[in-house]
Amino acid sequence: MELILYSHDQCPLCDRLESFLKPHLKKHSLTLTKRNIKDDPDWRKAYRYRIPVLVADGHEVLEGRPTEDEVDRAMAALMLD
């Protein structure tokens, strides 16, 4: 499964979310694609005030400032589907 992380340069919250995701990527053989919202006007409009935003299978899974526990629960729910 591919996860998409909408972020931008110099985003500590994005780095934090990515660090919480790393163990899940290895454990479940997931791929993470990072998209800089500055690269596309539609992404910028959609996510400008919400990053980081994590998308899986076209559905927004997490955004903003999730805790490590929230990331763990979201990843567990994805693996059940």
N, C-alpha and C positions, 0 to 999 in steps of 0.2 A: 504494500500500500504506500502511496506517495502522500506525504504531508507537505503542505505549502505554508511557509512562514512569511507573512507580509511584514516588512520592517523598513528601516532606512539606516543610513550611516549614523554613527554616534548615538545609538539607542541602547542604553544600559538595560532597560526592561526587556528588549529583544534578546540581548545576550543572556540575560538571566533565564528567560523561558527556554532558549536553546540549550542551556546547560542542564535544565531540568529534563529536557527531552532526550538527551544523549543516551542514558541507560536504556530507554525504551526502544530507541532506534536499533541498537545492537541486539537486544533481547528478542525483538519481534521482526527483525530484518526489514525495517521500514526505511524509506528514503525521505530525506528532508531537502526540499528545494526552497531556497531563500529568494524572495522577490523584493527588490527595493521599490517602494511606492513612488519614488522620484522618477523611475524609469517609464512610467505609464500614467497618463492623466486620469484614466478611469480608476486605477488602483489608488492614486492619490486622493481622488474625490471620495472613494468608498471607505478608505481606511485612515485617512489623515489624522484624525483625532482618536483613533482606537488602537493603534499599534502597541504591541505586537498582536497580530491576529493569526491564529493557526486554523488552517482549513484541511479537512480530510474528506475525500470523495465529494467535493463540491459543497460541503457543509461546514460552517464556522463552528469550531470546536471550543476554542478558547480565545480570549482577548484581554488586553489591558494588563493587569497585574495579578495573574493567578499564582496561588501558592504552590509549593511542591506537591502537597497532598491533592490539590485540585487537578494538577497535571497527571498525577498517578491515577486518579479516579477516571479522568477523561480517557487516558490511554487504555485502562482496563475495559471501559465501556466500548471503545472502538474494537478491541480484540474479541469481544463477545459477539459482535455483529457478523 
